[in-house]
Amino acid sequence: MKINELIKTQEVAIPNTDIVVKIREDFGWQEYLELLKIEDDTERGIEKLAKQIVSWNIQDDVGAPLPVTKEAIAKLPRFVIQPVVQLSNEIWKKQTEKKTPSQGSS
């Protein structure tokens, strides 16, 4: 099995636009541990999105594909990034619950 087959993706269609953002459902173990080290929630969120977004069909001012970077994410309008953040947070919560042993279990 190829490594890229291990991590599934989901697409987020941004309402009232033709923008589609594809994000990974999981992180590599090292990526996950590195994200947990970031104490500031905002910084962790931006770093998480930069690692999680696989692709998008957003272009720069001259029509070239806009690279997925933390800087590009930070410049996106809230109505574009909010649905992506919402799905990302849902995925993060599921992954955190999977990798963190539940309290009280034997």
C-alpha positions in Angstrom: 0.0 0.0 0.0 1.3 3.4 -0.9 1.7 6.0 1.8 -0.6 8.5 0.1 -3.4 5.9 0.2 -3.2 5.8 4.0 -4.5 9.3 4.5 -7.9 10.1 3.2 -9.0 13.5 2.1 -12.2 15.5 2.1 -13.3 18.4 -0.1 -14.9 21.6 1.2 -16.9 23.6 -1.3 -17.0 27.3 -0.2 -20.6 28.6 -0.3 -21.4 31.1 -3.1 -18.1 30.6 -4.8 -16.4 28.1 -7.1 -13.7 27.5 -4.6 -13.0 23.9 -3.5 -10.4 23.1 -0.8 -9.1 19.6 -0.4 -7.8 18.7 3.1 -6.2 15.6 4.6 -8.1 13.7 7.3 -5.0 12.9 9.3 -1.4 13.9 9.9 1.8 12.0 10.0 2.7 11.0 13.6 5.6 13.5 13.8 3.4 16.3 12.3 0.8 15.6 15.0 3.3 15.7 17.8 4.8 18.9 16.5 1.3 20.5 16.3 0.7 19.5 19.9 3.8 21.5 21.0 2.3 24.8 19.7 0.6 26.3 22.8 -1.1 29.3 21.1 -4.4 28.1 19.6 -4.3 30.6 16.7 -0.8 29.7 15.7 -1.6 26.0 16.0 -4.7 26.5 13.9 -2.8 28.2 11.1 0.0 25.7 11.1 -2.5 22.8 11.2 -4.3 24.2 8.1 -1.1 24.7 6.2 -0.2 21.1 6.8 -3.7 19.8 6.3 -4.7 21.6 3.0 -3.7 19.4 0.1 -4.9 21.7 -2.7 -7.3 24.5 -3.6 -8.4 26.2 -6.8 -7.6 29.7 -5.6 -5.5 31.8 -7.9 -3.3 34.9 -7.4 -4.0 38.2 -9.1 -2.5 37.1 -12.4 -4.4 33.8 -12.5 -1.6 31.5 -11.4 -2.4 28.9 -8.8 -1.9 30.3 -5.3 0.5 28.1 -3.3 -0.9 26.8 0.0 1.1 28.6 2.7 0.5 30.0 6.1 0.8 33.5 4.6 -1.8 32.8 1.9 -4.2 31.2 4.5 -3.8 34.3 6.7 -4.8 36.6 3.8 -8.0 34.7 2.9 -11.3 36.3 3.7 -13.2 34.8 6.7 -16.1 33.5 4.5 -13.6 31.4 2.6 -11.5 30.0 5.4 -14.3 29.5 8.0 -15.8 26.3 6.4 -12.3 24.9 6.0 -11.5 25.6 9.7 -14.8 24.1 10.8 -14.0 20.8 9.0 -10.4 20.9 10.1 -11.4 21.3 13.7 -13.9 18.3 13.4 -11.1 16.2 12.0 -8.6 17.3 14.6 -11.0 16.5 17.4 -11.5 13.0 16.0 -7.8 12.4 15.6 -7.0 13.7 19.1 -9.6 11.4 20.6 -8.2 8.5 18.7 -4.6 9.1 19.8 -5.3 10.1 23.4 -6.3 7.3 25.7 -9.6 8.0 27.3 -9.6 8.5 31.0 -11.0 5.8 33.2 -10.6 3.0 30.8 -8.7 -0.1 31.9 
